[in-house]
Amino acid sequence: MCWFWGPYGWFGGWIGSLIGLIIFGIILYLGYKLFKSLTISNSNQNNSALKILNEKLVKGEISEEEYLRKKAIISKNK
């Protein structure tokens, strides 16, 4: 082994630290994207359910009382 690498080679010095920071940053970024995609998909489902509920009220398939009750349930799940 060469004298300038030290006992651990390149990965024991600043290059190893830099690679560790890059990997840590990638893990944080992927976690953030996963969390963001899960929260967006949940809000989209609630908006979709509310849209269907509004359409049923307009078509006269459900009463106003039933609409208000179901809307409160959907809003509570947001």
N, C-alpha and C positions, 0 to 999 in steps of 0.2 A: 504494500500500500504506500502511496506517496506521502510525503511529510505534510503537504498543505491540505490534505483532506481531513486529517485528524483521525481519531480512532473509529468514528462512525461513518466516514465517507461524507458525501455531499448532503445526505439526508439527516445528518446529525447537526448541521449548522443552520444558517439562515435560509437555505433553500427548503429544508424540511419544514421549518416554521411557516414559510410562505405557502407551501403546498397544503399544510394543515389549515391555515386561514382560508385558503381558497375553497377547500372541501367544506369547511364549516359554513362559509358564505353560501355555497350551493345548497347545502341542506336547509339553511334558514330560508332561502328563496323558494325552494320547492315546498316547504311547509306553509309559507305564506300563500303561495298560489293554490295549494290544496284547500286551505281554510277559506280563502276567498271564493273558490268555485263552489264549495259546499254551501256557503251562506247565500250566494246568488241563486243557486238552484232551488233552495228552500223558499226564497221570496218569490221566485217565478211560479212555483207550485201554488202558493197562496193567491197570487194575482190571477192565475188561471182558474182556480176554483171560484174566486169572486166574479170573474167574467162570466162563467157558466151560470152562476147563481143569478146574476143580473139578467142574463138572457132568458132564464126560466121565468123570472118575474114579469118581464116584458111580454112574453108569450102567454102569460096567464096560467102557466103550469103549476105555480105555487102561490099561496096567499101572501099578503103583506106581512102578516104575523110570522109565518113560517120563514119568510125571507129575512126578517129582522133577527129571528132566533139563530138561523144558520150563519148569517153574517157575523153575529157576535162570536160564534164558535170559531169561525175562520180568522177573525181579527185577533182573537185570544191566542191562537197558535202562531202568530207572527213572531 
